[in-house]
Amino acid sequence: MSSPGAAGSIRLDKLLWYLRFARSRAIAQAMVAAGHIRLDGRRVTRASAAVHAGATLVLPIGERIEVIRLLTLPLRRGPAPEAQACYTRLDPVAPAAS
């Protein structure tokens, strides 16, 4: 079996688990199935969707929306600093101050 980086892509549910956006792979699959995740602007409902380095993801995390750009594919579910090194957060448009 080859590593995710060797193939050039990784399953979306596995990516969410590796990057620590989900506590388990089953939770990651449920997040995707709910239809609230966007991959490069497209709504994704298949946990098996392939994700490549350079992709932009929009994720609902609690009460906020996270927009991230994937810099590199993670090779494993490691510690949080290792996971955070694989992506960069993109700032969504800030709401106007009242």
C-alpha positions in Angstrom: 0.0 0.0 0.0 1.4 3.4 -0.9 1.5 6.4 1.3 -1.0 9.3 0.7 1.8 11.6 -0.4 3.0 9.1 -3.0 -0.4 9.0 -4.7 -0.7 12.8 -4.9 -4.2 12.8 -3.3 -5.9 11.6 -0.1 -9.5 10.8 0.7 -11.4 13.8 2.2 -12.5 11.9 5.4 -9.0 10.7 6.0 -7.6 14.3 5.5 -10.1 15.8 8.0 -9.0 13.1 10.5 -5.3 13.5 9.9 -5.5 17.3 10.2 -7.5 17.0 13.5 -10.7 18.7 12.3 -12.5 15.5 13.3 -11.9 13.2 16.3 -12.5 10.0 14.4 -12.8 9.0 10.8 -16.4 8.1 11.3 -17.1 11.7 12.5 -15.2 13.0 9.5 -17.4 10.9 7.2 -20.5 12.3 8.9 -19.2 15.8 8.4 -18.8 15.2 4.7 -22.1 13.5 4.3 -23.9 16.4 5.9 -23.0 18.4 2.8 -21.5 21.5 4.5 -17.9 21.1 3.2 -16.7 22.8 0.1 -13.7 21.6 -1.9 -12.4 24.3 -4.3 -15.8 25.9 -4.3 -17.9 22.7 -4.9 -20.1 21.2 -2.3 -18.8 17.7 -1.5 -20.9 14.8 -0.1 -18.7 11.9 -0.8 -16.1 11.0 1.9 -14.0 9.3 -0.8 -13.5 12.6 -2.8 -9.8 13.0 -3.6 -8.0 16.1 -2.2 -4.7 17.3 -3.6 -2.1 19.7 -2.3 -3.2 23.3 -3.1 -6.9 22.6 -2.7 -9.0 25.1 -0.8 -11.5 23.7 1.8 -14.4 25.5 3.6 -15.3 23.7 6.8 -17.9 24.4 9.5 -16.1 24.1 12.8 -18.5 24.7 15.7 -20.0 28.2 15.3 -17.4 29.4 12.9 -16.3 28.7 9.3 -12.7 27.8 8.6 -11.2 28.4 5.2 -8.0 26.6 4.6 -5.5 26.0 1.8 -3.8 22.7 1.8 0.0 23.2 1.5 1.0 19.5 1.6 -0.6 16.2 2.2 -0.2 14.8 5.7 1.4 11.3 5.9 -0.1 10.4 9.3 -2.3 11.7 12.1 0.5 13.2 14.1 0.6 15.9 16.8 -1.3 19.1 16.3 1.7 21.2 15.3 2.6 18.7 12.6 -1.0 18.8 11.3 -1.1 22.6 11.3 2.0 22.7 9.2 0.2 21.0 6.3 -2.3 23.9 5.8 -2.7 27.7 6.1 -5.8 29.4 7.3 -7.3 31.9 4.9 -9.2 34.8 6.5 -12.8 35.0 5.5 -14.3 38.4 4.9 -14.6 39.9 8.3 -18.1 41.3 9.2 -18.4 45.1 9.3 -18.0 46.5 12.8 -21.1 48.2 14.2 
